[in-house]
Amino acid sequence: MDYLVNLSLVQPVPELAARMENAGVTIRRALAPEFELVTGWVREKFGSGWASETAVAFTRQPPTCFLATRAQKLIGFACHESIARGFFGPTGVDEAARGEGIGHALLLASLMDLKVMGYGYAIIGDVGPSAFYERTVGATPIPNSAPGVYAGLLNSAE
């Protein structure tokens, strides 16, 4: 099921930014020279489908992929405008770095970018952890949205 986020209600969270800084985590937009490293990492950790969507986010100008790094090592990513206009995702955080607020910080970076682009609402496609999105950004389910843009997706041999 897809979820809807009212971007007019999404605001920066200073406490979260301070938490990232204290943990040595940087949230920033991806750079073109990082394409191979990032898509390879996403493929290894999350599969080829998400790597493909991440590749599309890199083709946008500027890229619509945000990275979480610590000590110049990739520990998380979030994309938007990859599967469809106004859509958030995919996103993921390395298993060893989960629970630190990194996913929330990446989500906010992407949603704030969509807001700056002029969108009033964002769609989170095929939500997995719905409680997380409901709690962090007030996302609400979109009735009759499954399977949505993923209808007819080819199966892979993964």
FIROTOR-72099 format. One line per 2 residues: number of its first residue (from 0); their letters; for each residue x, y, z of C-alpha. Coordinates in steps of 0.25 Angstrom, whole numbers, plus 2048, in hexadecimal, padded with zeros to 3 digits. Layout:
NUM = A = X Y Z  ...
% end
This chain:
0 = MD = 800 800 800  805 80E 7FD
2 = YL = 805 819 808  802 828 806
4 = VN = 80A 833 80D  806 842 80E
6 = LS = 812 849 80C  80D 856 812
8 = LV = 80E 84F 81F  81C 84A 81D
10 = QP = 827 853 824  835 851 828
12 = VP = 838 84B 835  844 852 83C
14 = EL = 845 847 847  847 83C 83C
16 = AA = 851 845 835  859 846 842
18 = RM = 858 837 844  85E 835 836
20 = EN = 869 83E 839  86C 838 846
22 = AG = 86C 82A 840  876 82F 835
24 = VT = 86B 82D 82A  86A 836 81E
26 = IR = 85E 837 816  860 83C 808
28 = RA = 85C 83C 7FA  863 831 7F1
30 = LA = 86E 835 7E7  86F 830 7D9
32 = PE = 87D 82A 7DB  877 821 7E6
34 = FE = 86D 81A 7DD  874 80D 7DC
36 = LV = 878 80C 7EB  86A 80F 7EF
38 = TG = 862 807 7E5  86B 7FB 7E8
40 = WV = 869 7FD 7F7  85A 7FE 7F6
42 = RE = 85A 7F1 7ED  863 7E9 7F7
44 = KF = 85A 7EE 803  84C 7EF 7FD
46 = GS = 84C 7E8 7EF  84C 7EC 7E1
48 = GW = 83E 7F2 7E0  842 7FD 7EA
50 = AS = 84F 7FF 7E3  848 802 7D6
52 = ET = 83F 80C 7DD  84B 812 7E3
54 = AV = 852 813 7D6  846 81B 7D0
56 = AF = 847 825 7DC  855 827 7D8
58 = TR = 851 82B 7CA  849 837 7D0
60 = QP = 84F 845 7D0  852 847 7DB
62 = PT = 852 838 7E0  846 834 7E8
64 = CF = 84E 82B 7F1  853 82E 7FF
66 = LA = 85E 827 806  861 824 814
68 = TR = 870 823 817  879 821 823
70 = AQ = 888 823 822  886 824 812
72 = KL = 87F 816 812  871 814 80D
74 = IG = 867 80F 817  85A 813 811
76 = FA = 852 819 805  845 81F 802
78 = CH = 840 822 7F4  834 829 7EE
80 = ES = 82E 82C 7E0  834 81E 7DB
82 = IA = 828 815 7D9  81E 821 7D7
84 = RG = 81D 830 7D8  81A 834 7E7
86 = FF = 81E 826 7EC  827 824 7F8
88 = GP = 830 817 7F8  837 80E 7F8
90 = TG = 83E 810 805  847 808 80E
92 = VD = 851 808 819  85C 7FE 81C
94 = EA = 858 7F4 826  863 7F8 830
96 = AR = 85F 806 830  850 805 832
98 = GE = 849 80B 83E  851 818 83E
100 = GI = 847 820 837  84E 820 829
102 = GH = 842 81B 822  83A 826 827
104 = AL = 845 830 823  845 82B 815
106 = LL = 836 82B 814  836 83A 818
108 = AS = 841 83E 80F  839 837 803
110 = LM = 82B 83D 807  831 84B 809
112 = DL = 837 84A 7FB  829 846 7F5
114 = KV = 823 852 7FD  82E 85B 7F7
116 = MG = 82B 855 7E9  81C 85A 7EB
118 = YG = 815 84E 7EF  80A 84F 7F9
120 = YA = 809 840 7FC  813 835 7FB
122 = II = 80F 826 7F8  817 81B 7FF
124 = GD = 815 80F 7F6  813 801 7FB
126 = VG = 816 804 80A  81C 7FA 812
128 = PS = 81E 800 820  811 808 820
130 = AF = 811 80B 82F  81F 812 82D
132 = YE = 819 81B 822  80C 81E 82A
134 = RT = 814 822 836  81F 82A 830
136 = VG = 818 832 825  809 82F 827
138 = AT = 808 826 81B  7FA 821 818
140 = PI = 7F6 815 810  7F0 817 802
142 = PN = 7E4 80E 800  7E4 805 7F4
144 = SA = 7F3 808 7F1  7F8 7FA 7F0
146 = PG = 7FF 7F6 7E7  800 804 7E2
148 = VY = 80C 808 7D9  812 7FA 7DB
150 = AG = 807 7F2 7D4  80C 7E9 7CA
152 = LL = 81B 7EA 7CF  824 7DF 7C8
154 = NS = 829 7D4 7D1  838 7D3 7D2
156 = AE = 840 7C6 7D5  846 7CC 7E2
% end
